[in-house]
Amino acid sequence: MKQEQPNNPLHGIKLAEIVQYLVAEYGWEELGEQIKIRSFNNNPTIKSSLKFLRRTAWAREKVEKLYLETIKNSEY
């Protein structure tokens, strides 16, 4: 049974969708400048980034925060 999460703005959004959106919005180079992780700066791929982000909570939090800030700013 799935639980509803009305106060979670990321509910229903997959991490892969978030990373793909940010890459399309910023590109790998700019994304690597904003969030300093190796999978964004050294031979970046969606697959390697997802593998790292799924294992590393602090990096995932930074990516999710940037995503929320980006979509908030794009609404204006």
C-alpha positions as CSV (number, residue, x, y, z in Angstrom):
1,M,0.0,0.0,0.0
2,K,1.5,3.4,-1.1
3,Q,1.4,6.2,1.4
4,E,0.4,9.7,0.2
5,Q,3.0,12.4,0.8
6,P,1.2,15.7,0.1
7,N,3.9,17.8,1.7
8,N,6.8,16.2,-0.3
9,P,7.4,18.2,-3.5
10,L,9.6,15.3,-4.8
11,H,7.0,12.6,-4.3
12,G,6.5,10.7,-7.5
13,I,9.6,12.1,-9.2
14,K,12.4,9.6,-9.9
15,L,16.0,10.5,-9.3
16,A,16.8,9.7,-12.9
17,E,14.2,12.3,-14.0
18,I,15.8,14.9,-11.6
19,V,19.4,14.3,-13.0
20,Q,18.2,14.3,-16.6
21,Y,16.4,17.6,-16.0
22,L,19.4,19.2,-14.4
23,V,21.7,18.1,-17.1
24,A,19.4,19.5,-19.7
25,E,19.0,22.7,-17.8
26,Y,22.7,23.3,-16.8
27,G,24.9,20.8,-18.7
28,W,27.5,18.6,-17.0
29,E,30.1,21.4,-16.7
30,E,27.8,23.8,-14.9
31,L,26.3,21.1,-12.8
32,G,29.7,20.0,-11.7
33,E,30.5,23.6,-10.7
34,Q,27.4,23.9,-8.6
35,I,27.7,20.5,-7.0
36,K,31.2,19.3,-6.6
37,I,31.1,15.6,-7.1
38,R,33.3,13.5,-9.2
39,S,30.5,11.8,-11.2
40,F,29.5,15.2,-12.5
41,N,33.1,16.3,-13.3
42,N,35.0,13.3,-14.5
43,N,33.6,11.5,-17.6
44,P,30.0,12.1,-16.5
45,T,27.1,9.9,-17.4
46,I,23.6,9.6,-16.1
47,K,24.2,6.0,-15.0
48,S,27.4,6.7,-13.0
49,S,25.7,9.7,-11.4
50,L,22.7,7.8,-10.4
51,K,24.8,5.0,-8.9
52,F,26.7,7.5,-6.8
53,L,23.7,9.5,-5.7
54,R,21.8,6.4,-4.6
55,R,24.6,5.5,-2.3
56,T,25.5,9.0,-1.0
57,A,22.8,10.8,0.9
58,W,24.5,14.2,1.2
59,A,25.1,14.4,-2.6
60,R,21.5,13.3,-3.3
61,E,20.2,16.0,-1.0
62,K,22.2,18.7,-2.8
63,V,20.9,17.5,-6.2
64,E,17.3,17.5,-4.9
65,K,17.7,20.9,-3.4
66,L,19.1,22.3,-6.7
67,Y,16.3,20.7,-8.6
68,L,13.7,22.3,-6.3
69,E,15.3,25.7,-6.6
70,T,15.6,25.4,-10.4
71,I,11.9,24.5,-10.9
72,K,10.8,27.1,-8.5
73,N,12.8,29.8,-10.4
74,S,11.5,28.6,-13.7
75,E,7.9,29.1,-12.6
76,Y,8.4,32.9,-12.5
